[in-house]
Amino acid sequence: MSSALARLRGNVAGSSLPLLSFAGAAAAGVLGSGFQLDGPASVAEALAVLAAIIAVHEAGHFSAARLQGIHVTQFAIGFGPALVSFKVRDTILHVHLL
């Protein structure tokens, strides 16, 4: 077991370190996530992760509707003007700016 993991679990003999929470450990870089938590790059990374989560979530709605036999004529991710639109089978797919 790595010493970082042992510290998280509080198993280091004679250690007076408090037991860290998972979020605190990740923020401290103990788990080796590789993310820097300062600067504009971290904001871009967070927005990219959020966008990916939303895209997967919305694709779940689309898949559930199709599996239930509901005809979907248009499917869009985002708001505002469409950046990309294309037709797959009988469904028009849109990716919007925001």
N, CA, C and O atoms as a MOPAC input file, in Angstrom:
PM7 MOZYME 1SCF
protein

 N      0.86300 1    -1.17200 1     0.00000 1
 C      0.00000 1     0.00000 1     0.00000 1
 C      0.90500 1     1.22900 1     0.00000 1
 O      1.88000 1     1.29300 1     0.74900 1
 N      0.56900 1     2.20800 1    -0.85400 1
 C      1.37900 1     3.41400 1    -0.92200 1
 C      1.22100 1     4.22000 1     0.36900 1
 O      0.22200 1     4.11100 1     1.07900 1
 N      2.25100 1     5.03700 1     0.64500 1
 C      2.18800 1     5.83500 1     1.87100 1
 C      1.06200 1     6.86400 1     1.80000 1
 O      0.45800 1     7.19600 1     2.82000 1
 N      0.77600 1     7.37500 1     0.58200 1
 C     -0.32300 1     8.33900 1     0.45500 1
 C     -1.65100 1     7.68000 1     0.79900 1
 O     -2.48000 1     8.26400 1     1.49700 1
 N     -1.85200 1     6.44900 1     0.30000 1
 C     -3.09500 1     5.74200 1     0.60300 1
 C     -3.17100 1     5.39300 1     2.08300 1
 O     -4.24100 1     5.46000 1     2.68700 1
 N     -2.04000 1     5.02400 1     2.66200 1
 C     -2.01800 1     4.71700 1     4.08900 1
 C     -2.37600 1     5.95400 1     4.91100 1
 O     -3.09800 1     5.85200 1     5.90300 1
 N     -1.87700 1     7.11700 1     4.50300 1
 C     -2.23000 1     8.35000 1     5.22200 1
 C     -3.71400 1     8.63600 1     5.10100 1
 O     -4.34400 1     9.08700 1     6.05700 1
 N     -4.28200 1     8.37300 1     3.91200 1
 C     -5.71700 1     8.58500 1     3.73900 1
 C     -6.51600 1     7.71500 1     4.68900 1
 O     -7.53400 1     8.13900 1     5.23600 1
 N     -6.04300 1     6.49300 1     4.87900 1
 C     -6.75800 1     5.57000 1     5.75300 1
 C     -6.38100 1     5.76000 1     7.21800 1
 O     -7.02800 1     5.19300 1     8.10000 1
 N     -5.36100 1     6.53700 1     7.48500 1
 C     -4.94100 1     6.78200 1     8.85900 1
 C     -4.17800 1     5.61500 1     9.45500 1
 O     -4.18400 1     5.43000 1    10.67200 1
 N     -3.51300 1     4.81500 1     8.61000 1
 C     -2.83300 1     3.61600 1     9.08400 1
 C     -1.33600 1     3.79600 1     9.29000 1
 O     -0.63500 1     2.81500 1     9.53900 1
 N     -0.83600 1     4.99200 1     9.19600 1
 C      0.59400 1     5.19800 1     9.38900 1
 C      0.87400 1     5.20800 1    10.88400 1
 O      0.29400 1     5.99700 1    11.63000 1
 N      1.76100 1     4.33100 1    11.31100 1
 C      2.06000 1     4.19400 1    12.74500 1
 C      2.64500 1     5.49700 1    13.27800 1
 O      3.57800 1     6.04900 1    12.69500 1
 N      2.10900 1     5.97300 1    14.35800 1
 C      2.61200 1     7.18000 1    15.01700 1
 C      2.25600 1     8.45900 1    14.29200 1
 O      2.76500 1     9.52400 1    14.64300 1
 N      1.41500 1     8.38600 1    13.31200 1
 C      1.07000 1     9.57100 1    12.54700 1
 C     -0.00200 1    10.36600 1    13.27800 1
 O     -0.96300 1     9.80500 1    13.80400 1
 N      0.18000 1    11.68100 1    13.30300 1
 C     -0.84200 1    12.53400 1    13.89700 1
 C     -1.64100 1    13.24800 1    12.81200 1
 O     -2.38800 1    14.18300 1    13.10200 1
 N     -1.48400 1    12.80200 1    11.54300 1
 C     -2.23200 1    13.42800 1    10.45300 1
 C     -3.70800 1    13.08800 1    10.56100 1
 O     -4.06200 1    11.93800 1    10.82100 1
 N     -4.55800 1    14.06100 1    10.36500 1
 C     -5.99000 1    13.75900 1    10.38800 1
 C     -6.37500 1    12.96200 1     9.14200 1
 O     -5.71300 1    13.04300 1     8.10700 1
 N     -7.42100 1    12.21600 1     9.25900 1
 C     -7.92100 1    11.43400 1     8.14400 1
 C     -8.52900 1    12.37900 1     7.11000 1
 O     -9.45200 1    13.13400 1     7.41700 1
 N     -8.00800 1    12.33300 1     5.88200 1
 C     -8.48100 1    13.22700 1     4.82900 1
 C     -9.72100 1    12.66900 1     4.16100 1
 O     -9.88800 1    11.45500 1     4.04600 1
 N    -10.57800 1    13.55800 1     3.72800 1
 C    -11.71700 1    13.12200 1     2.93400 1
 C    -11.25000 1    12.85000 1     1.51400 1
 O    -10.17600 1    13.30200 1     1.11600 1
 N    -12.04400 1    12.11800 1     0.74800 1
 C    -11.66900 1    11.80200 1    -0.63100 1
 C    -11.50500 1    13.07600 1    -1.44600 1
 O    -10.53300 1    13.21400 1    -2.18800 1
 N    -12.45100 1    14.01800 1    -1.31600 1
 C    -12.38000 1    15.26200 1    -2.07500 1
 C    -11.15600 1    16.07100 1    -1.67300 1
 O    -10.48000 1    16.65100 1    -2.52300 1
 N    -10.87400 1    16.10800 1    -0.38800 1
 C     -9.69200 1    16.82200 1     0.07800 1
 C     -8.41300 1    16.19800 1    -0.42900 1
 O     -7.46700 1    16.90600 1    -0.77400 1
 N     -8.37600 1    14.88400 1    -0.47700 1
 C     -7.19500 1    14.18400 1    -0.97700 1
 C     -7.00100 1    14.44800 1    -2.45900 1
 O     -5.87700 1    14.65900 1    -2.91300 1
 N     -8.08600 1    14.43700 1    -3.21200 1
 C     -7.99300 1    14.68900 1    -4.64700 1
 C     -7.56100 1    16.12800 1    -4.90200 1
 O     -6.74600 1    16.38800 1    -5.78700 1
 N     -8.10800 1    17.06200 1    -4.12500 1
 C     -7.73900 1    18.46100 1    -4.29300 1
 C     -6.28900 1    18.69900 1    -3.92000 1
 O     -5.63200 1    19.56500 1    -4.49800 1
 N     -5.78500 1    17.94100 1    -2.96300 1
 C     -4.40700 1    18.08300 1    -2.53700 1
 C     -3.44500 1    17.38100 1    -3.48500 1
 O     -2.23000 1    17.52300 1    -3.34200 1
 N     -3.95500 1    16.63800 1    -4.43700 1
 C     -3.10200 1    15.95000 1    -5.38400 1
 C     -2.56000 1    14.63900 1    -4.87100 1
 O     -1.68000 1    14.05500 1    -5.50400 1
 N     -3.05300 1    14.15400 1    -3.74400 1
 C     -2.55100 1    12.93000 1    -3.14200 1
 C     -2.82300 1    11.73100 1    -4.03400 1
 O     -2.02000 1    10.79900 1    -4.08800 1
 N     -3.94800 1    11.74800 1    -4.73200 1
 C     -4.31600 1    10.60500 1    -5.56400 1
 C     -3.69000 1    10.66900 1    -6.95100 1
 O     -3.93100 1     9.78200 1    -7.76900 1
 N     -2.89700 1    11.69100 1    -7.23500 1
 C     -2.18800 1    11.76900 1    -8.49900 1
 C     -3.08700 1    12.00900 1    -9.69100 1
 O     -2.87400 1    11.40900 1   -10.74500 1
 N     -4.08700 1    12.86900 1    -9.56100 1
 C     -5.02000 1    13.11300 1   -10.65900 1
 C     -4.36700 1    13.87300 1   -11.79600 1
 O     -4.81500 1    13.76100 1   -12.93700 1
 N     -3.31800 1    14.64500 1   -11.52300 1
 C     -2.64700 1    15.40700 1   -12.56500 1
 C     -3.29500 1    16.73800 1   -12.86900 1
 O     -2.76700 1    17.49100 1   -13.68700 1
 N     -4.41700 1    17.06400 1   -12.24800 1
 C     -5.07800 1    18.33900 1   -12.49600 1
 C     -4.44500 1    19.42600 1   -11.64400 1
 O     -4.16100 1    19.22800 1   -10.46300 1
 N     -4.23200 1    20.56900 1   -12.26100 1
 C     -3.81300 1    21.74600 1   -11.51900 1
 C     -5.08000 1    22.51600 1   -11.17700 1
 O     -5.96700 1    22.66100 1   -12.01700 1
 N     -5.16600 1    23.00700 1    -9.95600 1
 C     -6.39200 1    23.65300 1    -9.51300 1
 C     -6.31100 1    25.16800 1    -9.53100 1
 O     -7.01700 1    25.84500 1    -8.78400 1
 N     -5.44000 1    25.70200 1   -10.39500 1
 C     -5.35300 1    27.14500 1   -10.49500 1
 C     -5.19500 1    27.54300 1   -11.95300 1
 O     -4.69200 1    26.77000 1   -12.76800 1
 N     -5.62400 1    28.74100 1   -12.27000 1
 C     -5.45200 1    29.25900 1   -13.61500 1
 C     -6.59800 1    28.94300 1   -14.55500 1
 O     -7.50000 1    28.17300 1   -14.22500 1
 N     -6.55000 1    29.55500 1   -15.74200 1
 C     -7.63500 1    29.37800 1   -16.71100 1
 C     -7.71600 1    27.95900 1   -17.27600 1
 O     -8.78700 1    27.54400 1   -17.72000 1
 N     -6.63000 1    27.21500 1   -17.27100 1
 C     -6.66500 1    25.84400 1   -17.79200 1
 C     -7.58800 1    24.97300 1   -16.95100 1
 O     -8.27700 1    24.10700 1   -17.49100 1
 N     -7.61300 1    25.18700 1   -15.64000 1
 C     -8.49000 1    24.38200 1   -14.78900 1
 C     -9.95400 1    24.68800 1   -15.07500 1
 O    -10.79900 1    23.79600 1   -14.99300 1
 N    -10.26200 1    25.92700 1   -15.40800 1
 C    -11.63400 1    26.29100 1   -15.76100 1
 C    -12.02500 1    25.59900 1   -17.06200 1
 O    -13.13300 1    25.07600 1   -17.18100 1
 N    -11.11500 1    25.59500 1   -18.03700 1
 C    -11.38500 1    24.92800 1   -19.31100 1
 C    -11.56600 1    23.42700 1   -19.11800 1
 O    -12.44000 1    22.81900 1   -19.73800 1
 N    -10.74600 1    22.83100 1   -18.26400 1
 C    -10.87600 1    21.39700 1   -17.97300 1
 C    -12.21500 1    21.09100 1   -17.32000 1
 O    -12.87200 1    20.11200 1   -17.67500 1
 N    -12.61700 1    21.91700 1   -16.37500 1
 C    -13.88900 1    21.70900 1   -15.68900 1
 C    -15.06000 1    21.84300 1   -16.66400 1
 O    -16.00400 1    21.05400 1   -16.61400 1
 N    -15.00100 1    22.83800 1   -17.54700 1
 C    -16.07000 1    23.00900 1   -18.53100 1
 C    -16.11600 1    21.84900 1   -19.51900 1
 O    -17.19700 1    21.42800 1   -19.93200 1
 N    -14.95600 1    21.33200 1   -19.90000 1
 C    -14.91000 1    20.18100 1   -20.81300 1
 C    -15.52300 1    18.94000 1   -20.15800 1
 O    -16.26700 1    18.20000 1   -20.80200 1
 N    -15.21400 1    18.71700 1   -18.90400 1
 C    -15.78300 1    17.57600 1   -18.18300 1
 C    -17.28900 1    17.74900 1   -18.03600 1
 O    -18.04300 1    16.79700 1   -18.23800 1
 N    -17.73000 1    18.94300 1   -17.69000 1
 C    -19.16400 1    19.21500 1   -17.55700 1
 C    -19.88100 1    19.00400 1   -18.88600 1
 O    -20.96400 1    18.42000 1   -18.91800 1
 N    -19.28500 1    19.47700 1   -19.98900 1
 C    -19.89000 1    19.30000 1   -21.31100 1
 C    -20.00100 1    17.82100 1   -21.66800 1
 O    -21.00500 1    17.39400 1   -22.23900 1
 N    -18.98100 1    17.04000 1   -21.33900 1
 C    -19.01800 1    15.59900 1   -21.62100 1
 C    -20.11500 1    14.91400 1   -20.80800 1
 O    -20.82300 1    14.05000 1   -21.32600 1
 N    -20.25600 1    15.29200 1   -19.55100 1
 C    -21.29900 1    14.70700 1   -18.70100 1
 C    -22.68400 1    15.03900 1   -19.25100 1
 O    -23.55600 1    14.17300 1   -19.30400 1
 N    -22.88400 1    16.28400 1   -19.65600 1
 C    -24.18200 1    16.69700 1   -20.20500 1
 C    -24.46800 1    15.96200 1   -21.51100 1
 O    -25.59800 1    15.52800 1   -21.73600 1
 N    -23.46400 1    15.81600 1   -22.37500 1
 C    -23.66300 1    15.12300 1   -23.65600 1
 C    -24.07100 1    13.67000 1   -23.43400 1
 O    -24.97900 1    13.17000 1   -24.09800 1
 N    -23.40400 1    12.99300 1   -22.50400 1
 C    -23.75800 1    11.60100 1   -22.20400 1
 C    -25.16300 1    11.52400 1   -21.61400 1
 O    -25.93100 1    10.62400 1   -21.95500 1
 N    -25.50100 1    12.45800 1   -20.73400 1
 C    -26.83500 1    12.49100 1   -20.12100 1
 C    -27.91900 1    12.66000 1   -21.19500 1
 O    -28.90700 1    11.92600 1   -21.21200 1
 N    -27.72200 1    13.62500 1   -22.07700 1
 C    -28.71900 1    13.88100 1   -23.12400 1
 C    -28.80400 1    12.71900 1   -24.10200 1
 O    -29.88900 1    12.40600 1   -24.59100 1
 N    -27.68400 1    12.07800 1   -24.39500 1
 C    -27.69700 1    10.89400 1   -25.26100 1
 C    -28.50400 1     9.77300 1   -24.60600 1
 O    -29.12000 1     8.96500 1   -25.30100 1
 N    -28.50200 1     9.72300 1   -23.28900 1
 C    -29.32500 1     8.75000 1   -22.57100 1
 C    -30.80800 1     8.99400 1   -22.78900 1
 O    -31.57400 1     8.04500 1   -22.95300 1
 N    -31.22400 1    10.26700 1   -22.79200 1
 C    -32.61900 1    10.60000 1   -23.08700 1
 C    -32.97300 1    10.15700 1   -24.50700 1
 O    -34.03200 1     9.57300 1   -24.73900 1
 N    -32.08900 1    10.43700 1   -25.44000 1
 C    -32.31200 1    10.06800 1   -26.83900 1
 C    -32.43200 1     8.55300 1   -26.98300 1
 O    -33.35000 1     8.06100 1   -27.63900 1
 N    -31.51600 1     7.82400 1   -26.37700 1
 C    -31.53100 1     6.36000 1   -26.45800 1
 C    -32.78200 1     5.77300 1   -25.80900 1
 O    -33.38900 1     4.84500 1   -26.34400 1
 N    -33.16200 1     6.31800 1   -24.65800 1
 C    -34.35600 1     5.82000 1   -23.97300 1
 C    -35.60200 1     6.03500 1   -24.82100 1
 O    -36.46400 1     5.16000 1   -24.89200 1
 N    -35.70100 1     7.18600 1   -25.45900 1
 C    -36.85600 1     7.45800 1   -26.31600 1
 C    -36.88400 1     6.49600 1   -27.49700 1
 O    -37.93400 1     5.95400 1   -27.84100 1
 N    -35.73500 1     6.29200 1   -28.10900 1
 C    -35.67900 1     5.38500 1   -29.26200 1
 C    -36.01500 1     3.94700 1   -28.85500 1
 O    -36.71200 1     3.24000 1   -29.58300 1
 N    -35.52100 1     3.51900 1   -27.69700 1
 C    -35.79800 1     2.16500 1   -27.23200 1
 C    -37.27700 1     1.94900 1   -26.90800 1
 O    -37.78200 1     0.83000 1   -26.99700 1
 N    -37.96000 1     3.02300 1   -26.53400 1
 C    -39.38800 1     2.93400 1   -26.23500 1
 C    -40.24500 1     3.09400 1   -27.48000 1
 O    -41.47400 1     3.07900 1   -27.39800 1
 N    -39.60600 1     3.24600 1   -28.62800 1
 C    -40.34300 1     3.37100 1   -29.87900 1
 C    -40.85500 1     4.76700 1   -30.17000 1
 O    -41.70800 1     4.94500 1   -31.04000 1
 N    -40.34900 1     5.76000 1   -29.45600 1
 C    -40.76300 1     7.14100 1   -29.69200 1
 C    -39.95800 1     7.69400 1   -30.85800 1
 O    -38.73000 1     7.60700 1   -30.86300 1
 N    -40.64200 1     8.26100 1   -31.84500 1
 C    -39.97300 1     8.82300 1   -33.01800 1
 C    -39.34900 1    10.16400 1   -32.64600 1
 O    -40.04900 1    11.08100 1   -32.21700 1
 N    -38.05200 1    10.27500 1   -32.80700 1
 C    -37.32500 1    11.49800 1   -32.48800 1
 C    -36.96600 1    12.17500 1   -33.80200 1
 O    -36.19000 1    11.63400 1   -34.59000 1
 N    -37.53100 1    13.36700 1   -34.04500 1
 C    -37.25400 1    14.06100 1   -35.30400 1
 C    -36.01800 1    14.93500 1   -35.21700 1
 O    -35.28500 1    15.07800 1   -36.19600 1
 N    -35.77500 1    15.53100 1   -34.02900 1
 C    -34.59600 1    16.37300 1   -33.83700 1
 C    -34.00200 1    16.10000 1   -32.47600 1
 O    -34.71700 1    15.86100 1   -31.50300 1
 N    -32.67200 1    16.13900 1   -32.41900 1
 C    -31.95900 1    15.97500 1   -31.15200 1
 C    -30.86300 1    17.01800 1   -31.12400 1
 O    -30.07600 1    17.11600 1   -32.06600 1
 N    -30.79800 1    17.80300 1   -30.05100 1
 C    -29.81900 1    18.88900 1   -29.96500 1
 C    -29.12900 1    18.87300 1   -28.61500 1
 O    -29.71200 1    18.50700 1   -27.59400 1
 N    -27.87400 1    19.28000 1   -28.64100 1
 C    -27.11400 1    19.49000 1   -27.41000 1
 C    -26.66500 1    20.94200 1   -27.43000 1
 O    -25.99400 1    21.37500 1   -28.36700 1
 N    -27.03400 1    21.70100 1   -26.39300 1
 C    -26.62500 1    23.08600 1   -26.28600 1
 C    -27.75900 1    24.05500 1   -26.54600 1
 O    -28.90600 1    23.65900 1   -26.75400 1
 N    -27.41400 1    25.34100 1   -26.53000 1
 C    -28.35200 1    26.43300 1   -26.75100 1
 C    -27.74300 1    27.39200 1   -27.75800 1
 O    -26.55800 1    27.30200 1   -28.07900 1
 N    -28.56100 1    28.30800 1   -28.25200 1
 C    -28.06800 1    29.31800 1   -29.17400 1
 C    -27.99100 1    28.79800 1   -30.59900 1
 O    -28.63200 1    27.80900 1   -30.95200 1
 N    -27.18400 1    29.49100 1   -31.42100 1
 C    -27.10000 1    29.10300 1   -32.82300 1
 C    -26.42900 1    27.73500 1   -32.99900 1
 O    -25.51800 1    27.36800 1   -32.25800 1
 N    -26.90500 1    27.00300 1   -33.99300 1
 C    -26.34500 1    25.67700 1   -34.25500 1
 C    -24.96600 1    25.81300 1   -34.90900 1
 O    -24.79100 1    26.56400 1   -35.86900 1
 N    -24.00100 1    25.07700 1   -34.37200 1
 C    -22.66500 1    25.04700 1   -34.96300 1
 C    -22.59200 1    23.98400 1   -36.05200 1
 O    -22.02300 1    24.20900 1   -37.12000 1
 N    -23.17300 1    22.83000 1   -35.76800 1
 C    -23.14300 1    21.69400 1   -36.68700 1
 C    -24.51700 1    21.04600 1   -36.68500 1
 O    -25.11900 1    20.86100 1   -35.62800 1
 N    -25.00900 1    20.70200 1   -37.86000 1
 C    -26.26400 1    19.95700 1   -37.99200 1
 C    -26.06000 1    18.89100 1   -39.06000 1
 O    -25.46500 1    19.15400 1   -40.10500 1
 N    -26.54900 1    17.70300 1   -38.79600 1
 C    -26.50300 1    16.64500 1   -39.79500 1
 C    -27.64100 1    15.67800 1   -39.54100 1
 O    -28.20400 1    15.61700 1   -38.44800 1
 N    -27.96500 1    14.92400 1   -40.58300 1
 C    -29.09400 1    14.01600 1   -40.51300 1
 C    -28.59600 1    12.58200 1   -40.47500 1
 O    -27.80500 1    12.16400 1   -41.32100 1
 N    -29.07000 1    11.82800 1   -39.47800 1
 C    -28.78100 1    10.40600 1   -39.35600 1
 C    -30.11600 1     9.68500 1   -39.39400 1
 O    -30.97700 1     9.89800 1   -38.54000 1
 N    -30.27600 1     8.83500 1   -40.38600 1
 C    -31.56600 1     8.16800 1   -40.65400 1
 C    -32.64300 1     9.22300 1   -40.79500 1
 O    -32.58900 1    10.02300 1   -41.72900 1
 N    -33.61000 1     9.25600 1   -39.91100 1
 C    -34.67700 1    10.25600 1   -40.00900 1
 C    -34.63400 1    11.25500 1   -38.85200 1
 O    -35.64700 1    11.88300 1   -38.54100 1
 N    -33.46800 1    11.40900 1   -38.20900 1
 C    -33.31100 1    12.33400 1   -37.08700 1
 C    -32.26300 1    13.38600 1   -37.43800 1
 O    -31.17500 1    13.05200 1   -37.90800 1
 N    -32.59200 1    14.65300 1   -37.21000 1
 C    -31.64600 1    15.74100 1   -37.42800 1
 C    -30.92300 1    15.99800 1   -36.10300 1
 O    -31.57000 1    16.26900 1   -35.09100 1
 N    -29.60900 1    15.91700 1   -36.09900 1
 C    -28.78800 1    16.13400 1   -34.91100 1
 C    -28.14000 1    17.50600 1   -34.98100 1
 O    -27.61000 1    17.89900 1   -36.02000 1
 N    -28.18500 1    18.23500 1   -33.86900 1
 C    -27.62300 1    19.58300 1   -33.79700 1
 C    -26.64800 1    19.66700 1   -32.62200 1
 O    -26.87300 1    19.07300 1   -31.56800 1
 N    -25.56500 1    20.41300 1   -32.82300 1
 C    -24.67200 1    20.80800 1   -31.73100 1
 C    -24.67600 1    22.32200 1   -31.73700 1
 O    -24.30900 1    22.94800 1   -32.73100 1
 N    -25.09300 1    22.91500 1   -30.61700 1
 C    -25.23600 1    24.35700 1   -30.51900 1
 C    -24.05300 1    25.00500 1   -29.80900 1
 O    -23.23800 1    24.32700 1   -29.18200 1
 N    -23.97600 1    26.31200 1   -29.91600 1
 C    -22.84000 1    27.08900 1   -29.39700 1
 C    -22.67400 1    26.97900 1   -27.88600 1
 O    -21.56900 1    26.72800 1   -27.40600 1
 N    -23.72900 1    27.15800 1   -27.14900 1
 C    -23.62400 1    27.14200 1   -25.67800 1
 C    -24.12800 1    25.85400 1   -25.11000 1
 O    -24.11400 1    25.66800 1   -23.89400 1

